[in-house]
């Protein structure tokens, strides 16, 4: 079961999934039925943007280009944010989704995540590999 939020205040289309990592947006809205104009049916729209220049390893700009993209609705909808539930007057921490131990495959940079890549730096005649931020805004947010 998914609860969504409106695309805009006037719109009746609701965003169910907005996965920036895999470039997928799933929306839903009610539209008049073609068979029976007095009824409304729920229509879901799935928008997938395939990033053609994505790398196999998103944190390694030199890795080969990705040629396979896999989209599973269960992975797109997973919610791994911790939550608390009251049972018998006592609050218990719970996990809202499953498969949260497995890392999410990312085809594009999620601007909320910090990605870095080691960069060779010559320092006093010695080459050192120093992590450089690939998404600076999320790495150095205040």
N, C-alpha and C positions, 0 to 999 in steps of 0.2 A: 504494500500500500504506500503510495507516494502522495505527499501533500506539496502543493506548489505555491508559488507567489506570482502575482500578476506581472506581465511584461511591462505594462505602463498603467497608470491609474485609470485610464479610460478603457483599457483593453480587457477583453474577457478571455484572453489566451494566458494560460498559466505555465510558468517554467517549472518543470519537474526535475530536470537534471541540467546542470551547467558545469561540465567537466572540462576545465581549462587545460588540464594535463593531456587529455586525449582529443581535445577540440570537438566535443560533442555537446549539443544542446537538444534536450527533449522537451517539447511543449505539448499542451493539450488544450482543447476548447470544445464547447458544444456548438454544433451546427445543425440547421434544419435537415431532417431526413429527406432524401429524394423520393423514397417510397411513400412516406406519410409526412406531409409538411407540418402536421400538428405535433409531431414528435421531434425531439432533438437527440442527436447521437454524439457520442464522445469521439473526437478525432485526435490522434496523436501525431505530431510531426517530429521526425528525428533529423537533425541537421548535423552532418559530419563534414568537417573540413580536413582533407588529407594533406598534411604538410609534406610536400614533395622533397624538400631539402632536409628532412629530419635525419639525424644520425642514429645508428644502432645504439650507441652509448651517448645519451644526451649531454653528459658532462665531458665528453671527449670530442672536440671539434674535428679531430683527424680520423675518427672511426668511419667505417664505410656507411654509405647512405642506406637508410632503411627501405626495404622493398616490400615488407609484409606488415600489414596493419590489422590487428584483431580487436573487435569491439564486442564485449559481452555486457548485456544490459545489467546483469547482477553485479558486475564490477563497477560499472558506471554509477550505479545507484548506492553503492555501499557507503555507509556513514560510520566512520570510525571515531567520531568525537565521543569522549567519555561523558557519561551522564550518571545521575543518581536517581534511585527509585526508593520510595518509602514502603517498607514491608514490616507490618507489626509495630509501627511507631519508630522503626530504626531505618536510617538512610543507608543504602547499600550502593557501592559503585557498580555500574553495569556498562557493558559494551553494546553499542547500538547495532553493530553489523558483524558479519562473519568475514573470514579471509583477511582480517586486518593485519595479521602477522606477515603476510606476503606483500612485498613492495609493489606499488602500483607502476605499471608500465607507462612511461610518459613519452609522448611523441613531440610535444612542444614544451617550452618553458612555462610552468605555472608561475605567474608573477608573484604568487604568495609564498613560493618556495625559494630557498637560497641554493643556487647551483654554483659549483666552483670546479676549476680544472687546474692541474699542476702546470706551472709555466717555468721553463728554465731561466734562471737569473744568475748572471756572472757577478760574483761578490768576492773581492780580494783574490781574483785569479781562480776561484773555485766555482763550479757550476752547482747551484742549489735549485731544487724544485720547490717553488713557493705556490700555495693555492691562490688563484686569482678568481675573483667573483665574475660569473657569467651573467648574473642578474643582480646588479649592484643595488637597485632600489629595495629589493627584499632582503638583501644580506646586511645592509647597513641602516635599516629602518630604526627610527628612534623609539 
